Amino acid sequence: MNSSTLSYAGYHFLKKKIAGKIRKHKSSLHD
């Protein structure tokens, strides 16, 4: 695996993590 593929995968992993945090935060705000 080259570094560009690694950073691409890491970028999407971070995006998913951040999106999950935001979704949790938004749902807790609505409660």
Backbone hydrogen bonds, N-H to C=O, Kabsch-Sander energy under -0.5 kcal/mol:
donor,donor_aa,acceptor,acceptor_aa,energy
6,L,2,N,-1.9
7,S,3,S,-2.8
8,Y,4,S,-1.9
9,A,5,T,-2.3
10,G,6,L,-2.6
11,Y,7,S,-2.4
12,H,8,Y,-1.9
13,F,9,A,-2.3
14,L,10,G,-2.6
15,K,11,Y,-2.4
16,K,12,H,-2.3
17,K,13,F,-2.2
18,I,14,L,-3.1
19,A,15,K,-2.7
20,G,16,K,-2.3
21,K,17,K,-2.0
22,I,18,I,-2.7
23,R,19,A,-2.6
24,K,20,G,-2.3
25,H,21,K,-2.5
26,K,22,I,-2.8
27,S,23,R,-2.4
28,S,24,K,-2.1
29,L,25,H,-1.6
30,H,26,K,-1.8
31,D,27,S,-1.1
